[in-house]
Amino acid sequence: MSSIETKDIVVVGAGLMGHGIALECAVAGHRVFLCDVDGSQLDQAMARIPGTLRLLSSAGKISDESIPAILERVTTTRHLNEACAKADFAIESVSEDLNVKQSVFRELDEACPPKTILASNSSSFMPSTLAAVTFRADRVLGTHYFNPPYLLPVVEVVAAQKTSKDALAKVCNFLRGMGKSPALVRKELPGFIGNRLQTALMREALFLVDQGVAKAEDIDLVVSQGFGRRFAAAGPFAVFEAAGWDLALAVASQLLPEINSEATVPTVLRDKVARGELGMKTGKGFYEWSPETATEAQTRIARVLIGLEKLLEGS
Ligand SMILES: NC(=O)c1ccc[n+]([C@@H]2O[C@H](COP(=O)([O-])OP(=O)(O)OC[C@H]3O[C@@H](n4cnc5c(N)ncnc54)[C@H](O)[C@@H]3O)[C@@H](O)[C@H]2O)c1
């Protein structure tokens, strides 16, 4: 595999994911241009980043003294062409709208030098649909992060139809160099790996609630205090290597005819959204939230993820 010494990174979209990806690149020592059409999003991102750096510092992942230099490595701009002149790698993380993403890719293709690899953090659009609007399809691919990107190491690196092996290798090396774990998706398909698996789980979880089998909190308990804990240490294939594929066959034969296989969105989910019960952002979902309990729950998740990472590093 070839290696890349990436120094100049452009992150387009300064929202929830983009600001986290930008801060992680800056922590790793890269110079980052963070771009957004909306100046207030840039201001918000720069207001959020110090708090996240302090969280990383309290977890021992970075030192307090390194924070000013990390912040200095991030430059914000509303003008993409200003950011791209020296870019080694551009990561698009704008709103999930194909027209918007394609227009960003056209702009990036025009503004970036030929060496720049263009990546999309899209959760649902195939990187080929973005490569198609550029003149560098061999250097376009998907890099699908998980939220929060600075606490979850995996990135799905998605090969589009024309992505070169060289571009895939460079991006995987770049990510490994930052301590990330690239998972290669060799053929693009909707949902890649993670969202397909999570959607399969969510369909059954919603079905169980809808059928009155269990409440959301009990389903959450089974996952977070049951098999979810095991999954932090070993994925489903590794788990069944230990349990035995004969057991997997017995369970699959018994349960596959039983579990929900509807291709339509579950009514219980449609009804929730129709009632405006969107979760933390509206104060109610399957649980009730105040701004304080929502912040507490999110901080707790971040702390558990940090603790888990430390534990896994030592294992
Ligand atoms: N939220 C998640 O958990 C998650 C996880 C993985 C991947 N993703 C993907 O990441 C991408 C961004 O999601 P998010 O949750 O950060 O969204 P967000 O709404 O928080 O941020 C999107 C940002 O894009 C900016 N934007 C819109 N049009 C733009 C343009 N033309 N040029 C520059 N900036 C523009 C918006 O101003 C906004 O700041 C989406 O493709 C999403 O599917 C999200």
PDBQT file of the ligand as one rigid body, heavy atoms in Angstrom, charges set to zero:
ROOT
HETATM    1  N1  LIG A 401     -25.754  12.968  11.854  1.00  0.00    +0.000 N 
HETATM    2  C1  LIG A 401     -25.202  11.757  11.835  1.00  0.00    +0.000 C 
HETATM    3  O1  LIG A 401     -25.256  10.982  12.808  1.00  0.00    +0.000 OA
HETATM    4  C2  LIG A 401     -24.456  11.304  10.606  1.00  0.00    +0.000 A 
HETATM    5  C3  LIG A 401     -23.620  10.168  10.688  1.00  0.00    +0.000 A 
HETATM    6  C4  LIG A 401     -22.874   9.796   9.560  1.00  0.00    +0.000 A 
HETATM    7  C5  LIG A 401     -22.992  10.527   8.380  1.00  0.00    +0.000 A 
HETATM    8  N2  LIG A 401     -23.832  11.615   8.326  1.00  0.00    +0.000 N 
HETATM    9  C6  LIG A 401     -23.886  12.383   7.075  1.00  0.00    +0.000 C 
HETATM   10  O2  LIG A 401     -23.105  13.561   7.251  1.00  0.00    +0.000 OA
HETATM   11  C7  LIG A 401     -23.643  14.619   6.426  1.00  0.00    +0.000 C 
HETATM   12  C8  LIG A 401     -23.915  15.843   7.279  1.00  0.00    +0.000 C 
HETATM   13  O3  LIG A 401     -24.801  15.488   8.324  1.00  0.00    +0.000 OA
HETATM   14  P1  LIG A 401     -24.924  16.383   9.639  1.00  0.00    +0.000 P 
HETATM   15  O4  LIG A 401     -25.743  15.567  10.603  1.00  0.00    +0.000 OA
HETATM   16  O5  LIG A 401     -23.613  16.907  10.033  1.00  0.00    +0.000 OA
HETATM   17  O6  LIG A 401     -25.850  17.585   9.069  1.00  0.00    +0.000 OA
HETATM   18  P2  LIG A 401     -26.008  19.093   9.603  1.00  0.00    +0.000 P 
HETATM   19  O7  LIG A 401     -27.350  19.514   9.145  1.00  0.00    +0.000 OA
HETATM   20  O8  LIG A 401     -25.661  19.164  11.048  1.00  0.00    +0.000 OA
HETATM   21  O9  LIG A 401     -24.880  19.899   8.788  1.00  0.00    +0.000 OA
HETATM   22  C9  LIG A 401     -24.944  20.102   7.411  1.00  0.00    +0.000 C 
HETATM   23  C10 LIG A 401     -24.177  21.377   7.112  1.00  0.00    +0.000 C 
HETATM   24  O10 LIG A 401     -24.033  21.511   5.692  1.00  0.00    +0.000 OA
HETATM   25  C11 LIG A 401     -24.086  22.899   5.400  1.00  0.00    +0.000 C 
HETATM   26  N3  LIG A 401     -24.329  23.080   3.968  1.00  0.00    +0.000 N 
HETATM   27  C12 LIG A 401     -25.479  22.915   3.278  1.00  0.00    +0.000 A 
HETATM   28  N4  LIG A 401     -25.273  23.185   1.964  1.00  0.00    +0.000 NA
HETATM   29  C13 LIG A 401     -23.958  23.512   1.827  1.00  0.00    +0.000 A 
HETATM   30  C14 LIG A 401     -23.146  23.884   0.729  1.00  0.00    +0.000 A 
HETATM   31  N5  LIG A 401     -23.638  23.954  -0.508  1.00  0.00    +0.000 N 
HETATM   32  N6  LIG A 401     -21.847  24.179   0.953  1.00  0.00    +0.000 NA
HETATM   33  C15 LIG A 401     -21.336  24.115   2.211  1.00  0.00    +0.000 A 
HETATM   34  N7  LIG A 401     -22.063  23.771   3.293  1.00  0.00    +0.000 NA
HETATM   35  C16 LIG A 401     -23.354  23.471   3.108  1.00  0.00    +0.000 A 
HETATM   36  C17 LIG A 401     -25.197  23.419   6.300  1.00  0.00    +0.000 C 
HETATM   37  O11 LIG A 401     -25.132  24.835   6.443  1.00  0.00    +0.000 OA
HETATM   38  C18 LIG A 401     -24.876  22.662   7.598  1.00  0.00    +0.000 C 
HETATM   39  O12 LIG A 401     -23.988  23.398   8.412  1.00  0.00    +0.000 OA
HETATM   40  C19 LIG A 401     -24.890  14.036   5.769  1.00  0.00    +0.000 C 
HETATM   41  O13 LIG A 401     -24.552  13.569   4.482  1.00  0.00    +0.000 OA
HETATM   42  C20 LIG A 401     -25.258  12.859   6.668  1.00  0.00    +0.000 C 
HETATM   43  O14 LIG A 401     -25.944  11.833   5.986  1.00  0.00    +0.000 OA
HETATM   44  C21 LIG A 401     -24.541  12.037   9.420  1.00  0.00    +0.000 A 
ENDROOT
TORSDOF 0
